Amino acid sequence: MASVKLDIKTYHMMNKKLQARGAPKLVFVEFNFEGSIHQLINSSMAISLVKAFPDHELHLIGDKTHIDSISQPIKGSLNLLYINVSKETKKIYRNTINYYFAPIKRLNLFVKSFQSIQTSNDDFFFFASNNEFDFFCIWFLVKFKKIQKCAIVLHGNLNEVHAWQSKNPFRLMLNYKSAITRISSLAVKLICLEANVEKNIKKIIPEISANLIVIPHPIDQKHVDYAELSLTRPLTFSFIGKLSSEKGPEQFEDLACKLSSEIYNFWFIGWTDEYVLKNEKHFSLLPKQQFLEQCYIEEKIQDSDFICIFNQDDYYKLSASGVLLDAIKYNKPLIHLGFQLIRDIEEDYGQISIEADSIEELVEKIRRTSFNEIIEMKDRLRKVADARSCENQIQLFKNLFA
């Protein structure tokens, strides 16, 4: 991969050369995440955009650690602009005066990043995540013709539409629900990563319905080696990600406890927050004390046989599930207690999981599940992954700016 890592000054100089050449630009913006957080989703979307718009010059803007991680699978000449996300997006205390200056500070970040990009009607801006201040900034830039064609992924803080609503007129104007409603008056596409998210957000904010477009989360599969299921070793059940209460680590512990006397492995491929394990002896792999890099997580997922999802379903009415996407990408059948996103996929493709109403019922179903049934689940998961491949999502991305 030929890539150019640039500071702001060098980036601006190179961009003038690109302008002279007349190449339209595709600007991929990620101002909210660092490191490998959301690496799968952002790299897959960037690859899909490159395939959809091969004649555009790709520009990736964001934190160095994140931009480097998502740019690795992309082939071709890249233009990278690094922003210190930790410094620029430090926590804003909403009960202090800092909150009222946040929109101006955020707008300054946007303007500073885009100041050298002389836009034309052929240039596309793609915002991979957002917060309420990002919506304000994008509204400002579109309203005053600084950018013309843009799409925003509703990924990051969409659940804040349920947040407490202040009676303060200024704060009410800037809260998430008001911000997303305001931007819907402009020609801006709002991307839902699951059909379920579109259906639920329409119920809450019907005013934005005309702006919504569904692009099922694309998955880059180029570097995936499917692990074969083996009868010669114990099945491994894994919990992925942060051990926070809304992700259900206690249900995973309960499952491990009830099956611990049998030949199964249970892995925590994640890190602890405030959650404390009740009994470590049931687990072959214990959670770490710090955030894990994506390469480690992927390595352990590939060595797993089942992925367990015990998330609180209400949260994922307005959000895609990264763990579900990892399971699809690496061909791992799922274990759950009625997770709607999995049910939605099974309506189209058939059974890819073991589902039950309780841990006790799960235990019995796991014991009764045959080797051939697991193989059939894996075959269906391959079809799901193929449908969500970057190649098969090209037309959906082209429709964004049609």
C-alpha positions as CSV (number, residue, x, y, z in Angstrom):
1,M,0.0,0.0,0.0
2,A,1.3,3.4,-1.0
3,S,0.3,5.8,1.7
4,V,1.4,9.3,2.7
5,K,1.4,10.2,6.4
6,L,1.1,14.0,6.6
7,D,1.0,16.7,9.1
8,I,-1.5,19.5,8.4
9,K,1.0,21.8,6.6
10,T,2.2,19.0,4.3
11,Y,-1.3,17.8,3.7
12,H,-2.4,21.3,2.6
13,M,0.5,21.6,0.1
14,M,-0.3,18.2,-1.4
15,N,-4.0,18.9,-1.6
16,K,-3.3,22.0,-3.9
17,K,-1.5,19.6,-6.3
18,L,-4.5,17.3,-6.3
19,Q,-6.7,20.3,-7.0
20,A,-4.6,21.3,-9.9
21,R,-5.0,17.8,-11.3
22,G,-8.8,18.1,-11.0
23,A,-9.5,14.9,-9.1
24,P,-12.8,14.8,-7.1
25,K,-12.3,14.1,-3.5
26,L,-13.8,11.6,-1.1
27,V,-13.2,12.8,2.4
28,F,-13.7,10.2,5.2
29,V,-13.9,11.9,8.6
30,E,-13.7,10.2,12.0
31,F,-13.3,12.7,14.9
32,N,-14.5,10.5,17.8
33,F,-12.5,7.3,18.0
34,E,-8.9,6.3,18.7
35,G,-6.8,3.2,18.3
36,S,-8.7,0.1,17.1
37,I,-12.0,1.1,18.5
38,H,-14.6,0.5,15.8
39,Q,-11.8,-0.5,13.4
40,L,-13.8,-3.2,11.7
41,I,-16.8,-0.9,10.8
42,N,-14.7,2.0,9.7
43,S,-12.2,0.1,7.6
44,S,-15.0,-1.9,5.9
45,M,-16.9,1.3,5.1
46,A,-13.7,3.0,3.8
47,I,-13.0,0.0,1.5
48,S,-16.6,0.0,0.2
49,L,-16.4,3.7,-0.6
50,V,-13.1,3.3,-2.4
51,K,-14.7,0.5,-4.5
52,A,-17.8,2.6,-5.1
53,F,-15.9,5.7,-6.2
54,P,-12.6,4.6,-7.8
55,D,-12.1,7.9,-9.6
56,H,-12.0,9.9,-6.3
57,E,-9.0,10.8,-4.3
58,L,-9.5,9.3,-0.8
59,H,-8.7,11.5,2.2
60,L,-8.8,10.0,5.7
61,I,-9.1,12.5,8.6
62,G,-8.9,11.5,12.3
63,D,-6.7,10.4,15.2
64,K,-3.4,8.9,14.0
65,T,-3.8,5.7,15.9
66,H,-7.3,5.1,14.4
67,I,-6.6,6.3,10.8
68,D,-3.5,4.1,10.6
69,S,-5.5,1.0,11.8
70,I,-8.3,1.5,9.3
71,S,-6.0,2.4,6.4
72,Q,-4.0,-0.8,6.5
73,P,-6.4,-2.9,4.3
74,I,-6.9,-0.2,1.7
75,K,-4.8,-0.3,-1.4
76,G,-3.7,2.7,-3.4
77,S,-2.5,6.2,-2.7
78,L,-4.0,7.7,0.5
79,N,-3.9,11.2,1.9
80,L,-3.9,11.1,5.7
81,L,-4.6,14.0,8.0
82,Y,-4.1,13.4,11.7
83,I,-6.0,15.1,14.4
84,N,-5.4,14.6,18.1
85,V,-8.8,13.3,19.1
86,S,-8.0,13.0,22.8
87,K,-7.1,16.7,22.9
88,E,-9.9,17.9,20.6
89,T,-12.8,15.9,22.1
90,K,-11.9,15.8,25.8
91,K,-14.9,15.2,28.0
92,I,-17.3,18.2,28.3
93,Y,-19.0,18.6,31.7
94,R,-22.5,19.5,30.9
95,N,-23.1,21.3,34.1
96,T,-20.3,23.8,33.5
97,I,-19.6,26.7,31.2
98,N,-17.5,24.4,29.0
99,Y,-20.6,23.0,27.4
100,Y,-21.6,26.3,26.0
101,F,-18.3,26.8,24.2
102,A,-18.1,23.3,22.9
103,P,-20.0,23.9,19.6
104,I,-17.5,26.7,18.7
105,K,-14.5,24.6,19.6
106,R,-15.8,21.7,17.6
107,L,-16.6,23.9,14.6
108,N,-13.1,25.3,14.8
109,L,-11.8,21.7,14.5
110,F,-14.0,21.1,11.4
111,V,-12.9,24.3,9.7
112,K,-9.3,23.8,10.5
113,S,-9.4,20.3,9.1
114,F,-11.2,21.3,5.9
115,Q,-9.7,24.7,5.3
116,S,-7.5,23.6,2.4
117,I,-10.1,21.5,0.7
118,Q,-11.7,23.6,-2.0
119,T,-14.9,21.7,-2.6
120,S,-16.8,21.2,-5.8
121,N,-20.1,19.5,-6.7
122,D,-18.2,16.3,-7.3
123,D,-16.7,16.1,-3.8
124,F,-18.1,13.8,-1.1
125,F,-17.8,14.1,2.7
126,F,-18.5,10.9,4.7
127,F,-18.8,11.3,8.5
128,A,-18.2,7.9,10.1
129,S,-19.6,8.8,13.5
130,N,-21.1,11.8,15.4
131,N,-22.2,13.5,18.5
132,E,-24.6,16.4,18.9
133,F,-21.9,19.0,18.3
134,D,-20.8,17.3,15.1
135,F,-24.4,17.6,13.8
136,F,-24.3,21.4,14.6
137,C,-21.0,21.7,12.7
138,I,-22.1,19.7,9.7
139,W,-25.4,21.7,9.5
140,F,-23.4,25.0,9.6
141,L,-21.0,23.8,6.9
142,V,-23.7,22.6,4.6
143,K,-26.0,25.5,5.2
144,F,-23.3,28.0,4.3
145,K,-22.1,25.9,1.3
146,K,-18.7,25.0,2.7
147,I,-19.5,21.4,1.8
148,Q,-22.3,20.2,-0.5
149,K,-22.6,16.4,-0.6
150,C,-22.3,14.6,2.6
151,A,-23.5,11.5,4.5
152,I,-23.5,10.8,8.2
153,V,-23.4,7.4,9.8
154,L,-25.8,7.3,12.7
155,H,-23.2,5.5,14.8
156,G,-21.8,6.5,18.2
157,N,-24.4,8.2,20.3
158,L,-27.8,7.6,18.7
159,N,-29.2,6.3,22.0
160,E,-28.9,9.9,23.3
161,V,-32.2,10.7,21.6
162,H,-33.7,9.2,24.8
163,A,-31.6,11.4,27.0
164,W,-32.9,14.0,29.5
165,Q,-34.2,17.1,27.8
166,S,-33.1,20.4,29.4
167,K,-35.5,23.3,29.5
168,N,-32.6,25.7,28.9
169,P,-33.3,27.0,25.3
170,F,-29.6,26.9,24.4
171,R,-29.0,23.4,25.7
172,L,-32.2,22.2,24.2
173,M,-31.1,23.5,20.8
174,L,-27.9,21.6,21.0
175,N,-29.1,18.3,22.4
176,Y,-28.8,15.2,20.2
177,K,-32.5,14.9,19.3
178,S,-32.7,18.6,18.3
179,A,-29.4,18.4,16.4
180,I,-30.4,15.5,14.3
181,T,-33.8,17.0,13.6
182,R,-32.3,20.3,12.5
183,I,-29.9,18.7,10.0
184,S,-32.8,16.7,8.4
185,S,-34.0,19.9,6.7
186,L,-30.9,19.8,4.5
187,A,-29.9,17.4,1.7
188,V,-27.9,15.2,4.0
189,K,-28.1,11.4,4.0
190,L,-28.3,9.7,7.4
191,I,-27.0,6.1,7.3
192,C,-28.5,3.3,9.5
193,L,-26.3,0.3,9.7
194,E,-29.2,-2.1,10.4
195,A,-32.9,-2.1,9.2
196,N,-33.9,-2.4,12.8
197,V,-32.2,0.9,13.6
198,E,-34.0,2.7,10.8
199,K,-37.4,1.3,11.9
200,N,-36.9,2.4,15.5
201,I,-35.4,5.9,14.9
202,K,-38.4,6.6,12.6
203,K,-40.7,6.0,15.5
204,I,-38.8,8.5,17.7
205,I,-38.0,11.2,15.1
206,P,-40.4,10.8,12.1
207,E,-39.2,14.1,10.7
208,I,-35.9,12.5,9.6
209,S,-37.5,9.6,7.6
210,A,-36.8,11.1,4.2
211,N,-33.1,11.4,5.0
212,L,-32.6,7.9,6.2
213,I,-30.9,5.1,4.1
214,V,-30.1,1.6,5.3
215,I,-26.6,0.1,4.5
216,P,-26.2,-3.1,6.4
217,H,-22.9,-3.0,8.0
218,P,-20.3,-4.0,5.4
219,I,-17.7,-6.6,6.3
220,D,-14.2,-6.9,4.7
221,Q,-13.4,-10.6,4.5
222,K,-10.2,-10.5,2.5
223,H,-7.9,-11.6,5.3
224,V,-10.2,-14.1,7.0
225,D,-9.2,-17.7,7.3
226,Y,-12.2,-19.8,8.4
227,A,-11.3,-22.2,11.2
228,E,-12.7,-25.7,10.8
229,L,-14.8,-27.2,13.5
230,S,-13.1,-30.1,15.2
231,L,-14.5,-33.0,17.1
232,T,-11.1,-33.7,18.7
233,R,-11.1,-30.7,21.1
234,P,-13.6,-29.1,23.5
235,L,-16.0,-26.5,22.1
236,T,-15.0,-22.9,23.1
237,F,-17.6,-20.3,24.1
238,S,-16.4,-16.7,24.1
239,F,-17.6,-13.4,25.5
240,I,-16.2,-10.4,23.6
241,G,-15.4,-6.9,24.7
242,K,-15.8,-4.8,27.8
243,L,-17.3,-6.5,30.9
244,S,-20.0,-3.9,31.6
245,S,-23.3,-4.8,33.1
246,E,-25.3,-4.0,30.0
247,K,-23.3,-6.6,28.0
248,G,-24.4,-9.4,30.4
249,P,-21.1,-10.9,31.8
250,E,-23.1,-12.3,34.7
251,Q,-25.2,-14.5,32.3
252,F,-22.0,-15.7,30.7
253,E,-20.7,-16.6,34.1
254,D,-23.9,-18.4,34.9
255,L,-23.7,-20.4,31.6
256,A,-20.1,-21.4,32.4
257,C,-20.9,-22.4,35.9
258,K,-23.8,-24.7,34.8
259,L,-21.6,-26.4,32.1
260,S,-18.3,-26.3,34.0
261,S,-18.4,-30.0,34.8
262,E,-18.6,-30.9,31.1
263,I,-16.0,-30.6,28.3
264,Y,-16.3,-27.0,27.3
265,N,-14.0,-24.0,27.3
266,F,-15.1,-20.5,28.4
267,W,-13.2,-17.4,27.4
268,F,-13.4,-13.8,28.3
269,I,-11.9,-12.0,25.3
270,G,-12.2,-8.6,26.8
271,W,-11.3,-6.3,29.6
272,T,-12.8,-5.4,33.0
273,D,-14.4,-2.2,34.0
274,E,-15.9,-2.4,37.5
275,Y,-17.3,-5.9,37.0
276,V,-15.7,-8.6,39.3
277,L,-15.8,-12.3,38.4
278,K,-17.6,-14.4,41.0
279,N,-15.5,-17.6,40.2
280,E,-12.5,-17.5,38.0
281,K,-12.0,-21.3,38.0
282,H,-14.7,-21.8,35.2
283,F,-12.7,-19.8,32.6
284,S,-9.7,-20.9,30.5
285,L,-9.1,-17.3,29.5
286,L,-9.7,-14.4,31.9
287,P,-10.4,-10.8,31.1
288,K,-7.5,-8.3,31.0
289,Q,-7.2,-5.1,33.0
290,Q,-6.8,-2.8,30.0
291,F,-8.3,-2.3,26.6
292,L,-7.3,-4.9,24.1
293,E,-6.0,-4.3,20.6
294,Q,-8.1,-5.6,17.7
295,C,-5.4,-8.0,16.5
296,Y,-5.5,-9.9,19.8
297,I,-9.3,-10.0,19.8
298,E,-9.4,-11.3,16.3
299,E,-6.9,-14.0,17.0
300,K,-8.9,-15.3,19.9
301,I,-12.2,-15.1,18.0
302,Q,-10.8,-17.3,15.3
303,D,-9.9,-19.9,17.9
304,S,-13.5,-19.8,19.3
305,D,-16.4,-22.0,18.3
306,F,-19.4,-19.9,19.6
307,I,-19.8,-16.2,20.4
308,C,-22.1,-15.4,23.3
309,I,-24.2,-12.2,23.2
310,F,-26.1,-11.3,26.3
311,N,-26.5,-7.6,25.6
312,Q,-29.5,-5.6,26.9
313,D,-31.7,-5.6,23.8
314,D,-33.0,-2.1,24.4
315,Y,-29.6,-0.5,23.7
316,Y,-29.2,-2.2,20.3
317,K,-32.6,-0.9,19.0
318,L,-30.6,2.1,17.9
319,S,-27.1,0.6,17.4
320,A,-25.3,-2.0,15.4
321,S,-23.5,-4.7,17.4
322,G,-19.8,-5.0,16.8
323,V,-19.7,-8.4,18.5
324,L,-22.4,-9.7,16.1
325,L,-20.4,-8.4,13.2
326,D,-17.2,-10.1,14.4
327,A,-19.2,-13.4,14.7
328,I,-20.4,-13.0,11.1
329,K,-17.0,-12.1,9.8
330,Y,-15.2,-15.0,11.5
331,N,-18.0,-17.5,10.9
332,K,-18.9,-18.2,14.6
333,P,-22.4,-19.3,15.5
334,L,-24.0,-17.3,18.3
335,I,-25.5,-18.0,21.8
336,H,-28.1,-15.6,23.1
337,L,-31.3,-14.9,25.1
338,G,-33.5,-13.4,22.3
339,F,-31.3,-10.7,20.7
340,Q,-33.4,-9.0,18.1
341,L,-30.6,-8.2,15.6
342,I,-29.8,-11.9,15.4
343,R,-33.5,-12.8,14.9
344,D,-33.7,-10.3,12.1
345,I,-30.9,-12.0,10.3
346,E,-32.4,-15.4,10.9
347,E,-35.6,-14.3,9.2
348,D,-33.7,-14.0,6.0
349,Y,-31.0,-16.7,6.2
350,G,-32.2,-19.3,8.7
351,Q,-30.7,-20.4,12.0
352,I,-27.2,-19.1,12.9
353,S,-27.6,-19.3,16.7
354,I,-28.8,-21.2,19.7
355,E,-31.5,-19.1,21.4
356,A,-33.4,-19.6,24.6
357,D,-35.4,-17.7,27.2
358,S,-33.2,-18.6,30.1
359,I,-29.7,-19.9,30.9
360,E,-31.1,-23.2,32.0
361,E,-32.8,-23.7,28.7
362,L,-29.6,-22.6,26.8
363,V,-27.7,-25.3,28.7
364,E,-30.1,-28.0,27.5
365,K,-30.1,-26.7,23.9
366,I,-26.3,-26.6,23.8
367,R,-26.1,-30.2,25.0
368,R,-28.6,-31.3,22.3
369,T,-27.0,-29.4,19.4
370,S,-25.3,-31.8,17.0
371,F,-22.0,-31.4,15.1
372,N,-24.0,-31.3,11.8
373,E,-26.3,-28.5,13.1
374,I,-23.3,-26.4,14.0
375,I,-21.9,-26.9,10.4
376,E,-25.2,-25.8,9.0
377,M,-25.2,-22.7,11.1
378,K,-21.7,-21.9,9.8
379,D,-22.8,-22.4,6.2
380,R,-25.6,-19.9,6.7
381,L,-23.2,-17.4,8.3
382,R,-21.0,-17.5,5.2
383,K,-24.1,-16.4,3.2
384,V,-24.7,-13.5,5.6
385,A,-21.0,-12.5,5.3
386,D,-21.1,-12.7,1.5
387,A,-24.2,-10.5,1.4
388,R,-22.4,-7.9,3.5
389,S,-19.1,-8.0,1.7
390,C,-17.7,-4.7,0.6
391,E,-18.1,-5.8,-3.1
392,N,-21.8,-6.5,-2.6
393,Q,-22.4,-3.1,-0.9
394,I,-20.9,-1.0,-3.7
395,Q,-24.3,0.0,-5.2
396,L,-25.7,1.1,-1.8
397,F,-22.7,3.4,-1.3
398,K,-23.1,4.8,-4.8
399,N,-26.7,5.6,-4.0
400,L,-25.6,7.9,-1.2
401,F,-24.4,10.5,-3.6
402,A,-26.6,9.7,-6.6
